[in-house]
Amino acid sequence: LMQLGEHEEADKAFREIIIHYPNVVWPKLNHGFNLIQLERYDDAMKEFTEAVEMGGVDAEAYYGIGLVLYKQGKLLESKEMLTKAKKSVTGKTNTKDVEDIDNLLEIVTKNLSGTNSEK
């Protein structure tokens, strides 16, 4: 549903899955990314934070938090989370995660440089 752009329906499905499987981290992560698409940033942050607390998916969860903070215009905090994501993915084989983190980190860093140069 999420990949088809059916974000409202995906939201309902993720909530139902999380009710039945509260100790499984992946539904929380995917729900968080879906909530970003719905611009429900506080709810997304809650899902990613819970995923970090559950453990095992630090890179993805930190990336999600960094993305939420970026969308909220909190660039310094975003850079901090993306740096954590990058550190936790170092040495892993999923190049897509590394590429996503690097791309967003580059955007955030450029935006920070532009902000700092105007002051």
N, C-alpha and C positions, 0 to 999 in steps of 0.2 A: 504493500500500500504506500509506504513512504517513498519508494523509488518511482512509483507512478504519480507522485504529487498529491496523493490523497492523504494529506497530513492530519486532517480532523479525524478521519476514520482510523488512521494509524495510531493517533493519540488514544483513542478508545481501546484499540487492540492492545497497545503496550500497557495501559493501565490494568486491563484484565489479566494479562500475562504476569505482571508484577504482583498482583493480588495472589495468584496461584503459586508463584515461584519467587517469594520475597528475598530469598538468599542467592539468587542467580544474578550476576552482575551485568551480563550482556543486555538484557531488556532495559535496564536502567540507562546504560550508555546510549543505546539506540533511541530510547525515548527522549533522552536529553538532546540528541542531535535533531530529532523530529520537532521538539519544542522550540529549538532555535529557528526552524523554518516557519513556525507559527508566531515568532517574535515574542515568545513567552520566556524571556530570559531568566527571570527569577526562578521559575519552575525548572528550567533546564539546569541552572546552577545547582539546585537542590539534588537533582538526579546525579549529576557529575560528582558532587561532594560525597554523596552516599556511595557512589562507585569507588571513590578513592578510599573511603573508610572500609569498604569490603575487601579491597586489595586485589592484586593480580592483573590489573589493567591500568596501571599508572599512566602510561604514555597516552592512551586514548582519553582517559578521564582528564588529565592535565591539559591536553589539547582542547577538549570540550570546554573546560573552564576558561582557557585562554581565548577561545573563540567567542564565548559569551562576553568576556571582559572587553574584547576588541569591539564587538557590536555595540557595547554600552559606552564606548569612547574612553575606557580606562586603559590607556596604552601601556603605562608602566607596569601595572598589575598583570596585564595580558602578556607582556614580554617575560615577566618573571615565571608565569605558569608555562609558557611555551618553552622556556629554557629548561624547566623541570621535565617537561615532556621529552625534550630532546635528550636529556641526560638519561632518562629511564628507557629510551628506545635504543640507545647506543649499543651496538653489538648484536642487535636482533636482525632478523633477515627480512622483515616486512618493509621493503623499500617504499611502498605506498605511504605508510605512516611517516617515515622519515621525510619523504618528499612533501607531504601535507604540512608537517610541522615546520620544515625549512621555508616553505613558501609563505606561510602566515607570519612566521618570525621575521622574514625579510620585509614584508609589508608593514608590520608593526614598527620595526626599526626605522624604516624610511619615514613613516608618519611621525615618529618621535623626533627624528632629525629635523624634519620640516617644522615641527612645533617649536623645538628648541631654537632654531635659527631665527624665528620670528620674534623671540623675546629679547 
